[in-house]
Amino acid sequence: MPASTTALAFGYPWWLSYGHLPIVACAFLVLLLGYWRKCSKWPMLIVGAIALWSSAAFVVARFGLDINGRASLPTQNFLRSGSGRVLDIGAGTGRSSIMVLEARPRATLVALDLFGESFEGHFGPGQSPQQRLLSNFQAAGVDQRATIVTADMRKLPFDSATFDAIVSAYAVDHLSRQGSAQALAEAARVIKPGGDFLLILVDNDPWAKFAFGPLFMHMGTRGAAWWTARVKEVGFQICEEGTRPATLYLLARRL
């Protein structure tokens, strides 16, 4: 089905993409006023450093992360057959679901999310969560290959070995350590042997810390080694590990 004329609206807060611009504007205004009033050198250097940081951080956030733009698969080794039934754990407003469906046009997908009270906190007010997700599927032209399910990722409402592949992007790392382990165990239960699991996480890398500091840290002290160990514990083999700006991804295969 062709994409509609309605624009995609993933709904991530404005400050993730544009929050540095007010700082840029204020810093440059202070610099202009300081130059006009011939202020001393050191305050001007400090304000100049703030202006440079906020400008560079804006470029990283807007064009490196581009959280409200279309996503692309971090690895082409995910679901290389190009077809199969995929589960998106923690689908939100559909960014990761659309990423998979556009990259794998012969696949179908179940988009699962709890759509709970925290949904508006992450994506802002608007239509019902399910309707917002459906609207994005329709805008991308993939709604005929997608199904929406409301459920907890820690207790998936599916039989064992139901899916050919699973994706989860920036969702499992919102949970506590125990909750993350439960969600990973459920993923291992519902995927078929040999199925691919693409786990995409917020990475505490230098780019994220440079742009956002502690505001963007989902995982706390959990790094790649912690996630790799947990994924292996529930029955997956790690096939690939990589990074993108503020992103860690693991591609695993069910043993």
C-alpha positions as CSV (number, residue, x, y, z in Angstrom):
1,M,0.0,0.0,0.0
2,P,1.5,3.4,-0.9
3,A,2.3,5.9,1.8
4,S,-0.3,8.5,2.7
5,T,0.1,12.2,2.4
6,T,0.1,12.5,6.2
7,A,3.5,13.1,7.7
8,L,5.0,10.7,10.2
9,A,4.8,12.1,13.8
10,F,6.9,10.0,16.2
11,G,6.3,12.6,19.0
12,Y,9.6,12.6,20.8
13,P,10.0,15.8,22.8
14,W,11.2,18.9,21.0
15,W,14.2,19.4,23.3
16,L,15.8,16.2,22.0
17,S,16.2,17.8,18.6
18,Y,16.0,21.5,19.2
19,G,16.6,22.1,22.9
20,H,20.1,23.5,22.4
21,L,18.9,26.3,20.1
22,P,17.7,28.6,22.9
23,I,21.1,28.2,24.6
24,V,22.8,29.0,21.3
25,A,20.6,32.2,20.8
26,C,21.2,33.4,24.4
27,A,24.9,32.7,24.3
28,F,25.4,34.7,21.0
29,L,23.2,37.5,22.3
30,V,25.4,37.8,25.4
31,L,28.5,37.7,23.2
32,L,27.2,40.6,21.1
33,L,26.3,42.6,24.1
34,G,29.6,41.8,25.7
35,Y,31.5,42.9,22.6
36,W,29.4,46.1,22.3
37,R,30.1,47.0,26.0
38,K,33.7,45.8,25.8
39,C,33.4,43.3,28.6
40,S,36.5,41.6,30.1
41,K,38.1,38.6,28.2
42,W,37.4,35.7,30.6
43,P,33.6,36.0,30.9
44,M,33.5,36.3,27.1
45,L,35.6,33.2,26.7
46,I,33.3,31.2,29.0
47,V,30.2,32.4,27.1
48,G,32.0,31.6,23.8
49,A,32.7,28.1,25.0
50,I,29.0,27.7,25.9
51,A,28.0,28.9,22.4
52,L,30.4,26.5,20.7
53,W,29.2,23.5,22.8
54,S,25.5,24.3,22.3
55,S,26.0,24.7,18.6
56,A,27.9,21.4,18.2
57,A,25.5,19.6,20.5
58,F,22.6,20.8,18.3
59,V,24.2,19.3,15.2
60,V,24.8,16.0,17.0
61,A,21.2,15.9,18.3
62,R,19.4,17.1,15.2
63,F,21.4,15.4,12.5
64,G,23.3,12.6,14.3
65,L,20.5,11.2,16.4
66,D,17.5,12.6,14.4
67,I,15.1,11.0,16.8
68,N,12.0,12.2,15.0
69,G,13.2,11.1,11.6
70,R,13.0,7.8,9.9
71,A,15.4,5.2,11.3
72,S,17.4,2.7,9.2
73,L,18.5,-0.8,10.2
74,P,21.9,-0.6,12.0
75,T,22.8,-3.9,10.4
76,Q,21.7,-5.7,7.2
77,N,22.2,-9.0,8.8
78,F,18.9,-8.8,10.6
79,L,16.3,-11.1,9.0
80,R,18.4,-11.6,5.9
81,S,15.7,-13.8,4.3
82,G,13.6,-10.7,4.0
83,S,10.4,-12.4,5.1
84,G,8.8,-13.7,8.3
85,R,6.8,-12.6,11.2
86,V,8.5,-10.0,13.4
87,L,7.7,-8.8,16.9
88,D,8.6,-5.2,17.9
89,I,8.9,-5.1,21.7
90,G,8.1,-1.6,23.0
91,A,6.9,-0.2,19.7
92,G,5.9,3.2,21.0
93,T,4.9,5.4,18.1
94,G,6.3,3.0,15.5
95,R,9.8,4.3,14.6
96,S,11.4,0.9,14.9
97,S,8.5,-1.0,13.4
98,I,8.5,1.2,10.3
99,M,12.3,0.8,10.1
100,V,11.9,-3.0,9.8
101,L,8.8,-3.0,7.6
102,E,10.4,-0.6,5.1
103,A,13.7,-2.5,5.1
104,R,12.0,-5.9,4.8
105,P,9.0,-5.4,2.5
106,R,8.0,-9.1,2.6
107,A,7.8,-9.3,6.4
108,T,4.8,-8.8,8.7
109,L,5.1,-7.3,12.1
110,V,3.3,-7.3,15.5
111,A,3.9,-3.9,17.3
112,L,3.6,-4.5,21.0
113,D,3.6,-1.9,23.8
114,L,1.9,-1.4,27.1
115,F,0.7,2.0,26.1
116,G,0.6,2.9,29.8
117,E,0.7,6.2,31.7
118,S,4.3,6.9,30.7
119,F,3.4,7.0,27.0
120,E,2.3,10.7,27.1
121,G,5.4,11.5,29.1
122,H,7.6,10.2,26.3
123,F,5.6,11.2,23.3
124,G,3.4,14.0,24.4
125,P,-0.4,14.3,24.4
126,G,-2.6,13.6,21.4
127,Q,-4.7,10.8,20.1
128,S,-4.9,7.5,21.9
129,P,-1.5,5.7,21.8
130,Q,-2.8,2.9,19.6
131,Q,-4.3,5.4,17.1
132,R,-1.1,7.4,17.0
133,L,0.8,4.2,16.2
134,L,-1.7,3.2,13.5
135,S,-1.6,6.7,12.0
136,N,2.2,6.4,11.5
137,F,1.8,3.0,10.0
138,Q,-0.8,4.4,7.5
139,A,1.5,7.4,6.8
140,A,4.4,5.0,6.0
141,G,2.1,2.8,3.9
142,V,2.8,-0.3,6.0
143,D,-0.4,-0.7,7.9
144,Q,-1.5,-3.7,5.9
145,R,1.5,-5.7,7.2
146,A,1.3,-4.5,10.9
147,T,-0.8,-5.5,13.9
148,I,-1.0,-3.6,17.2
149,V,-1.1,-5.5,20.5
150,T,-1.3,-3.9,24.0
151,A,0.7,-5.9,26.5
152,D,3.6,-5.9,28.9
153,M,6.9,-6.9,27.4
154,R,7.7,-8.7,30.6
155,K,4.8,-11.1,30.1
156,L,4.2,-11.6,26.3
157,P,0.8,-12.9,25.3
158,F,2.1,-15.3,22.7
159,D,2.9,-19.0,22.5
160,S,6.5,-20.2,22.5
161,A,8.4,-20.1,19.2
162,T,5.9,-17.8,17.5
163,F,8.1,-15.3,15.7
164,D,10.8,-15.5,13.1
165,A,12.6,-12.4,14.4
166,I,12.3,-9.7,17.2
167,V,13.3,-6.1,17.3
168,S,13.3,-3.8,20.4
169,A,14.6,-0.2,20.2
170,Y,15.2,2.0,23.2
171,A,12.6,0.2,25.2
172,V,14.0,-2.6,27.3
173,D,16.6,-0.2,28.8
174,H,13.7,1.8,30.3
175,L,13.1,-1.1,32.7
176,S,14.9,-2.0,35.9
177,R,17.6,-4.7,35.8
178,Q,15.1,-7.3,36.9
179,G,12.5,-6.1,34.4
180,S,15.1,-6.1,31.6
181,A,16.0,-9.6,32.4
182,Q,12.4,-10.7,32.3
183,A,11.8,-9.0,29.0
184,L,14.8,-10.7,27.5
185,A,13.7,-14.1,28.8
186,E,10.3,-13.6,27.2
187,A,11.9,-12.6,23.9
188,A,13.9,-15.9,24.0
189,R,10.7,-17.8,24.7
190,V,8.5,-16.5,21.8
191,I,11.2,-16.5,19.1
192,K,11.8,-19.6,16.9
193,P,15.1,-21.4,17.1
194,G,17.5,-19.7,14.7
195,G,15.5,-16.4,14.8
196,D,17.2,-13.0,14.9
197,F,16.9,-10.7,17.9
198,L,17.9,-7.1,17.2
199,L,18.3,-5.2,20.5
200,I,18.9,-1.4,20.2
201,L,19.7,0.5,23.3
202,V,20.7,4.0,24.4
203,D,24.5,3.9,24.7
204,N,26.3,6.1,27.3
205,D,28.8,7.0,24.7
206,P,30.8,10.3,24.4
207,W,28.3,11.8,21.9
208,A,25.3,11.3,24.1
209,K,27.2,12.7,27.1
210,F,28.5,15.6,25.1
211,A,25.1,16.6,23.8
212,F,22.8,15.7,26.8
213,G,24.9,14.9,29.9
214,P,22.9,12.8,32.5
215,L,19.5,13.7,31.0
216,F,19.8,11.1,28.2
217,M,21.1,8.1,30.2
218,H,18.6,5.3,30.2
219,M,20.8,2.5,31.3
220,G,22.5,3.9,34.3
221,T,25.7,1.9,34.8
222,R,24.6,-1.0,32.5
223,G,27.0,-1.1,29.5
224,A,27.5,-3.5,26.6
225,A,29.1,-6.2,28.8
226,W,26.0,-6.3,31.0
227,W,23.6,-6.6,28.1
228,T,25.7,-9.1,26.3
229,A,25.8,-11.3,29.4
230,R,22.0,-11.1,29.9
231,V,21.2,-11.9,26.3
232,K,23.5,-15.0,26.4
233,E,22.0,-16.1,29.7
234,V,18.5,-16.5,28.1
235,G,19.6,-18.6,25.2
236,F,20.9,-16.3,22.5
237,Q,24.3,-16.3,20.6
238,I,25.7,-12.8,19.9
239,C,26.3,-12.5,16.2
240,E,27.2,-8.8,15.9
241,E,27.7,-5.8,18.1
242,G,28.0,-2.2,17.0
243,T,27.4,1.4,17.8
244,R,25.8,4.5,16.2
245,P,25.6,8.0,17.8
246,A,24.2,7.4,21.3
247,T,23.2,3.9,20.3
248,L,24.4,0.4,21.0
249,Y,23.0,-2.5,19.1
250,L,23.3,-6.3,19.6
251,L,22.3,-8.8,16.9
252,A,21.7,-12.2,18.5
253,R,20.4,-15.5,17.3
254,R,18.3,-18.0,19.2
255,L,20.1,-21.2,19.9
